[in-house]
């Protein structure tokens, strides 16, 4: 298999091997690890630190009070169908808020973990990925690389390749850390 660049082509295995070697090297580099930790902490600092949870808890208390009032009215009226529909609607709203609370709690825990992340822990994880990169099956490797790499730009005229890494954050912005390396091809 070959990659085509205009009218020229490069053997896919050579380019893939060079890119994988560069990715493995980048994963082991201190600069990459520092950039990753910095990006994680920056992403964690943008979270609301529980204000969404507090708002949801207030909404739950308000809904509970309304349900309690409507339930006490049930014994005093003959138009129970209307009250039951309103109670059911409030219960559904309460369920939706509880689901959003679970999501907010998870995001808050993740942000806390990202703020407290240590560079040495990230280094161990990155080294583990780099060490096992060539032992992974094709699908697992594609999944990992898809999460790490935004794009690879190859300049055939200069035999230059640039890997743009991405670090997904909650806001879905990409943090690119381009790494350039020269691809050596036989004459």
SEZA-143881 format. One record per residue (C-alpha): z, y, x; residue in three letters; residue number from 1. Coordinates in Angstrom, 2 decimals, always signed. Layout:
N
R      c3      c2      c1 resn resi
R       Z       Y       X  ALA  NUM
...
This chain:
187
R      c3      c2      c1 resn resi
R   +0.00   +0.00   +0.00  UNK    1
R   -0.76   +3.54   +1.07  UNK    2
R   +0.23   +7.04   +0.08  UNK    3
R   -2.74   +9.34   -0.29  UNK    4
R   -2.64  +12.96   +0.82  UNK    5
R   -5.97  +14.56   +0.03  UNK    6
R   -8.60  +12.35   +1.68  UNK    7
R   -6.16  +10.85   +4.17  UNK    8
R   -3.69   +8.04   +3.64  UNK    9
R   -0.47   +6.87   +5.25  UNK   10
R   +0.85   +3.34   +5.14  UNK   11
R   +3.65   +3.30   +2.55  UNK   12
R   +5.92   +0.98   +4.53  UNK   13
R   +5.89   +3.33   +7.54  UNK   14
R   +6.70   +6.42   +5.50  UNK   15
R   +9.28   +4.58   +3.38  UNK   16
R  +10.95   +3.20   +6.49  UNK   17
R  +11.08   +6.62   +8.12  UNK   18
R  +12.48   +8.23   +4.97  UNK   19
R  +15.13   +5.50   +4.56  UNK   20
R  +16.13   +5.81   +8.22  UNK   21
R  +16.47   +9.59   +7.82  UNK   22
R  +18.47   +9.23   +4.58  UNK   23
R  +20.82   +6.74   +6.27  UNK   24
R  +21.23   +9.13   +9.19  UNK   25
R  +21.85  +12.08   +6.89  UNK   26
R  +24.45  +10.15   +4.90  UNK   27
R  +26.36   +9.53   +8.14  UNK   28
R  +26.15  +13.14   +9.32  UNK   29
R  +29.18  +15.40   +9.20  UNK   30
R  +27.10  +18.33   +7.92  UNK   31
R  +25.87  +16.34   +4.91  UNK   32
R  +29.41  +15.20   +4.11  UNK   33
R  +30.76  +18.76   +4.37  UNK   34
R  +27.97  +20.07   +2.12  UNK   35
R  +28.69  +17.37   -0.44  UNK   36
R  +32.43  +18.09   -0.50  UNK   37
R  +31.79  +21.84   -0.72  UNK   38
R  +29.38  +21.33   -3.62  UNK   39
R  +31.82  +19.02   -5.43  UNK   40
R  +34.66  +21.52   -5.11  UNK   41
R  +32.42  +24.37   -6.25  UNK   42
R  +31.33  +22.37   -9.30  UNK   43
R  +34.97  +21.55  -10.07  UNK   44
R  +35.99  +25.20   -9.82  UNK   45
R  +33.55  +26.07  -12.63  UNK   46
R  +35.40  +23.99  -15.20  UNK   47
R  +37.60  +25.55  -17.86  UNK   48
R  +40.72  +23.61  -16.79  UNK   49
R  +41.81  +22.45  -20.21  UNK   50
R  +41.14  +25.51  -22.38  UNK   51
R  +38.69  +23.42  -24.41  UNK   52
R  +41.45  +20.83  -24.90  UNK   53
R  +43.94  +23.45  -26.08  UNK   54
R  +41.44  +24.84  -28.58  UNK   55
R  +40.69  +21.35  -29.89  UNK   56
R  +44.40  +20.57  -30.26  UNK   57
R  +44.90  +23.79  -32.28  UNK   58
R  +41.95  +22.82  -34.49  UNK   59
R  +43.44  +19.35  -35.05  UNK   60
R  +46.81  +20.86  -36.06  UNK   61
R  +45.04  +23.23  -38.47  UNK   62
R  +43.04  +20.40  -40.04  UNK   63
R  +46.16  +18.24  -40.34  UNK   64
R  +47.94  +21.09  -42.18  UNK   65
R  +44.99  +21.49  -44.57  UNK   66
R  +44.89  +17.75  -45.25  UNK   67
R  +48.64  +17.76  -45.89  UNK   68
R  +48.29  +20.61  -48.42  UNK   69
R  +45.36  +18.95  -50.18  UNK   70
R  +47.21  +15.64  -50.32  UNK   71
R  +50.21  +17.26  -51.99  UNK   72
R  +47.86  +18.86  -54.56  UNK   73
R  +46.46  +15.44  -55.52  UNK   74
R  +49.59  +14.57  -57.53  UNK   75
R  +49.48  +17.86  -59.41  UNK   76
R  +45.87  +17.90  -60.60  UNK   77
R  +43.41  +15.82  -62.58  UNK   78
R  +40.40  +16.95  -60.51  UNK   79
R  +41.10  +14.52  -57.69  UNK   80
R  +37.43  +13.82  -56.81  UNK   81
R  +36.89  +17.31  -55.41  UNK   82
R  +40.10  +17.16  -53.37  UNK   83
R  +39.27  +13.68  -52.05  UNK   84
R  +35.81  +14.83  -50.93  UNK   85
R  +37.37  +17.82  -49.14  UNK   86
R  +39.97  +15.57  -47.47  UNK   87
R  +37.21  +13.18  -46.41  UNK   88
R  +35.19  +16.09  -44.97  UNK   89
R  +38.23  +17.33  -43.04  UNK   90
R  +38.92  +13.81  -41.74  UNK   91
R  +35.33  +13.62  -40.43  UNK   92
R  +35.72  +17.00  -38.76  UNK   93
R  +38.98  +15.78  -37.22  UNK   94
R  +37.26  +12.63  -35.89  UNK   95
R  +34.49  +14.72  -34.33  UNK   96
R  +37.04  +16.96  -32.63  UNK   97
R  +38.92  +13.93  -31.30  UNK   98
R  +35.71  +12.62  -29.76  UNK   99
R  +35.02  +15.97  -28.12  UNK  100
R  +38.63  +16.00  -26.86  UNK  101
R  +38.08  +12.66  -25.13  UNK  102
R  +35.02  +14.09  -23.41  UNK  103
R  +36.91  +17.23  -22.40  UNK  104
R  +39.83  +15.17  -21.07  UNK  105
R  +37.45  +13.09  -18.95  UNK  106
R  +35.75  +16.24  -17.61  UNK  107
R  +39.13  +17.78  -16.78  UNK  108
R  +40.26  +14.64  -14.91  UNK  109
R  +36.96  +14.53  -13.00  UNK  110
R  +37.22  +18.20  -12.07  UNK  111
R  +40.78  +17.69  -10.85  UNK  112
R  +39.65  +14.73   -8.72  UNK  113
R  +36.75  +16.73   -7.29  UNK  114
R  +39.04  +19.63   -6.37  UNK  115
R  +41.34  +17.22   -4.53  UNK  116
R  +38.61  +15.18   -2.84  UNK  117
R  +39.04  +14.75   +0.91  UNK  118
R  +36.19  +14.86   +3.38  UNK  119
R  +37.34  +11.64   +5.04  UNK  120
R  +37.13   +9.76   +1.72  UNK  121
R  +33.61  +11.02   +1.09  UNK  122
R  +32.65  +10.06   +4.65  UNK  123
R  +33.82   +6.47   +4.05  UNK  124
R  +31.77   +6.24   +0.84  UNK  125
R  +28.66   +7.76   +2.42  UNK  126
R  +28.91   +5.49   +5.46  UNK  127
R  +29.25   +2.49   +3.15  UNK  128
R  +26.10   +3.50   +1.29  UNK  129
R  +24.20   +4.13   +4.55  UNK  130
R  +25.30   +0.80   +6.06  UNK  131
R  +24.19   -1.18   +3.01  UNK  132
R  +21.03   +0.77   +2.18  UNK  133
R  +18.59   -1.72   +3.70  UNK  134
R  +20.46   -4.70   +2.22  UNK  135
R  +20.14   -3.49   -1.37  UNK  136
R  +17.57   -4.97   -3.70  UNK  137
R  +14.69   -2.68   -4.62  UNK  138
R  +16.07   -1.64   -8.05  UNK  139
R  +19.53   -0.78   -6.73  UNK  140
R  +18.02   +1.17   -3.84  UNK  141
R  +15.76   +3.10   -6.20  UNK  142
R  +18.74   +3.98   -8.39  UNK  143
R  +20.79   +5.26   -5.45  UNK  144
R  +17.88   +7.18   -3.94  UNK  145
R  +16.99   +8.70   -7.30  UNK  146
R  +20.55  +10.04   -7.54  UNK  147
R  +20.45  +11.45   -3.99  UNK  148
R  +16.92  +12.76   -3.54  UNK  149
R  +15.20  +15.46   -5.54  UNK  150
R  +11.86  +15.13   -3.75  UNK  151
R  +10.22  +14.21   -0.47  UNK  152
R   +7.50  +16.55   +0.77  UNK  153
R   +5.06  +15.16   +3.34  UNK  154
R   +2.73  +17.39   +5.36  UNK  155
R   +0.01  +15.14   +6.74  UNK  156
R   -1.54  +17.79   +8.98  UNK  157
R   +1.75  +18.34  +10.84  UNK  158
R   +3.12  +14.82  +10.29  UNK  159
R   +6.18  +16.56   +8.93  UNK  160
R   +8.38  +15.27   +6.15  UNK  161
R  +11.11  +17.14   +4.30  UNK  162
R  +13.72  +15.41   +2.12  UNK  163
R  +15.27  +17.63   -0.55  UNK  164
R  +18.62  +16.17   -1.58  UNK  165
R  +20.23  +16.86   -4.90  UNK  166
R  +23.77  +16.74   -6.00  UNK  167
R  +24.01  +16.63   -9.79  UNK  168
R  +26.76  +18.78  -11.23  UNK  169
R  +28.03  +19.19  -14.75  UNK  170
R  +25.80  +22.23  -15.21  UNK  171
R  +22.77  +20.13  -14.21  UNK  172
R  +21.74  +22.53  -11.46  UNK  173
R  +20.44  +20.85   -8.33  UNK  174
R  +21.84  +21.57   -4.93  UNK  175
R  +19.07  +21.01   -2.40  UNK  176
R  +19.78  +20.34   +1.23  UNK  177
R  +16.37  +19.89   +2.80  UNK  178
R  +16.21  +17.78   +5.92  UNK  179
R  +13.07  +17.86   +8.04  UNK  180
R  +11.96  +15.16  +10.40  UNK  181
R   +8.75  +14.30  +12.18  UNK  182
R   +6.96  +11.11  +11.25  UNK  183
R   +5.51   +9.37  +14.29  UNK  184
R   +2.31   +7.49  +13.52  UNK  185
R   +0.15   +5.52  +15.95  UNK  186
R   -3.08   +7.28  +17.06  UNK  187
